[in-house]
């Protein structure tokens, strides 16, 4: 199987490869920068829209009917009065869309307060990452003092969508 990934992020590529090794025996993947069309920190429905845009842009570019087009997007969602970070994955394969998301990690209240004051999430993460001398993109790592990492979040979302794609033909339970 040939996987087209809508990212050149080393973290996302590593996460995808770790998952693929567990579920697919013969694969290759090609990484391309695919624009999400959403803000730097997407909120709510913008997250799946960004993942879908990345996958769809690749599908339109390569037109490989047997290709697997993968879009990943992380962002913030408001649920039950709290703000969580999660990653969404959209896979387009043979004109069908498979989507799934990671578990959500509740943001610390101090970060939510700053966001509500109008400070961009990316600026907040830049500030926190300097204190820990780490990447501002490893949001989960920063939230949890590195007990969990963003890679975990990416792997969960991709795994969930991939399994739905791989089992699609067998998934009919009705």
Order of alpha helices (4+ residues) and beta strands (2+ residues): beta-alpha-beta-beta-alpha-beta-beta-beta-beta-alpha-alpha-alpha-alpha
